[in-house]
Amino acid sequence: MTEKSGLIKFLILSTILLMLVLICYLCFIIRMLNAETIIVVIISGLVIILLLWIWFGTYYQLSKDKLVAASGPFIWNIKISDIDFIRLNQNTFGGMYKASLSMKGMEIRYNKRRSLHISPVQQEIFIKRLKELNTKIEIKEK
């Protein structure tokens, strides 16, 4: 389960609301049904679907040998043996791939140079389980 921050929730929900208002305005208020309107409605609908998929489809799953992190249509399969270190207390907007719905989380570094930002709700339990599966994982504070 992933932690969801208020800012990310606000951004996703306000974008969805804005897209819905745009669709309603074009289709029902000014009744403008032409090719451009149809394109705008389709693109807005796809954006809404993508944001909902990310909101409801962000999760982390640990098995004996791999960590699966998903955020909507984006899925990372990381071998636990490839994880080098975990950096805690990461607050960031950019710079690495994210399978997270929170500004605060942890960076998983794997394959020497690749990294992924995640934000499990029970971070201590998650790290403990990873350390049980790969004792070579180094834990670093910010």
C-alpha positions in Angstrom: 0.0 0.0 0.0 1.3 3.5 -0.9 1.1 6.6 1.2 -0.8 9.4 -0.5 0.1 13.0 0.3 -2.4 15.9 0.4 -0.6 17.8 -2.4 -0.6 14.9 -4.8 -4.2 14.2 -4.0 -5.1 17.9 -4.6 -3.2 18.0 -7.9 -4.8 14.8 -9.3 -8.3 15.6 -8.1 -8.2 19.2 -9.3 -6.9 18.1 -12.7 -9.7 15.5 -13.0 -12.3 18.2 -12.0 -10.9 20.7 -14.4 -11.1 18.1 -17.3 -14.7 17.2 -16.3 -15.7 20.9 -16.2 -14.1 21.4 -19.6 -16.0 18.4 -21.1 -19.3 19.6 -19.6 -18.8 23.2 -20.8 -18.0 22.1 -24.3 -20.7 19.5 -24.7 -23.6 20.7 -22.6 -23.3 24.4 -22.0 -22.2 25.8 -25.3 -23.2 22.7 -27.2 -20.2 22.9 -29.5 -19.9 19.5 -31.2 -17.2 19.7 -33.9 -14.0 17.8 -34.6 -11.9 20.0 -32.2 -14.4 19.5 -29.4 -14.4 15.7 -29.9 -10.6 15.7 -29.9 -10.6 17.7 -26.6 -13.2 15.4 -25.0 -11.2 12.3 -26.0 -7.9 13.7 -24.7 -9.5 14.9 -21.5 -11.2 11.5 -21.0 -7.8 9.8 -21.5 -6.1 12.1 -19.0 -8.9 11.4 -16.5 -8.5 7.6 -17.0 -4.7 7.8 -16.7 -4.9 9.8 -13.4 -7.5 7.5 -11.9 -5.4 4.5 -13.0 -2.4 6.0 -11.3 -4.4 6.9 -8.1 -6.0 3.4 -7.7 -3.2 1.4 -9.3 -0.1 2.5 -7.4 1.2 -0.4 -5.2 4.3 -2.3 -4.2 4.6 -6.1 -3.9 7.5 -8.1 -2.5 8.2 -11.7 -3.3 11.2 -13.9 -2.5 13.2 -12.5 -5.4 11.7 -9.3 -6.7 10.0 -6.1 -5.9 7.2 -5.1 -8.2 6.3 -1.4 -8.0 3.4 -0.1 -10.1 1.9 3.3 -10.8 -0.9 3.0 -13.2 0.4 1.7 -16.5 4.1 2.0 -15.4 5.5 -1.1 -13.8 9.0 -1.8 -12.4 10.2 -5.4 -11.7 13.4 -5.1 -9.6 15.4 -8.1 -8.5 15.9 -7.8 -4.8 19.5 -9.0 -5.3 20.1 -6.0 -7.5 19.1 -3.5 -4.8 22.3 -1.7 -3.6 20.9 0.8 -1.0 17.8 2.5 0.2 17.9 6.3 0.9 15.3 7.3 3.5 13.4 10.6 3.9 13.4 11.7 0.3 11.4 14.8 -0.5 11.5 15.4 -4.2 9.5 16.4 -7.3 12.0 15.4 -10.0 15.2 13.6 -10.7 14.1 10.0 -10.6 11.4 7.6 -11.6 8.5 7.5 -9.1 6.0 4.9 -8.2 4.7 7.1 -5.5 1.7 9.3 -4.6 3.6 11.1 -1.8 6.2 13.8 -1.7 8.0 12.0 1.1 9.3 8.5 0.6 12.4 6.5 -0.1 14.8 6.0 -3.0 15.5 2.4 -4.0 18.8 2.2 -5.8 19.4 -0.9 -8.0 21.7 -2.0 -10.7 24.4 0.4 -9.5 22.8 3.5 -11.2 19.1 3.2 -11.5 16.7 4.4 -8.8 13.0 4.5 -8.0 11.1 6.6 -5.5 8.5 4.8 -3.5 6.4 5.6 -0.5 5.1 2.5 1.4 2.7 3.3 4.2 4.5 1.0 6.7 8.1 2.0 5.7 9.9 0.3 8.6 8.2 -3.1 8.0 8.8 -2.8 4.2 12.6 -2.1 4.8 12.8 -4.9 7.3 11.3 -7.4 4.8 13.7 -6.2 2.1 16.7 -6.6 4.5 15.6 -10.1 5.3 15.6 -10.9 1.6 18.9 -9.2 0.8 21.2 -8.5 3.8 23.6 -6.5 1.6 21.2 -3.6 1.2 22.6 -0.5 2.8 20.2 1.9 4.5 21.1 5.6 4.3 19.5 8.6 5.8 18.8 11.6 3.4 
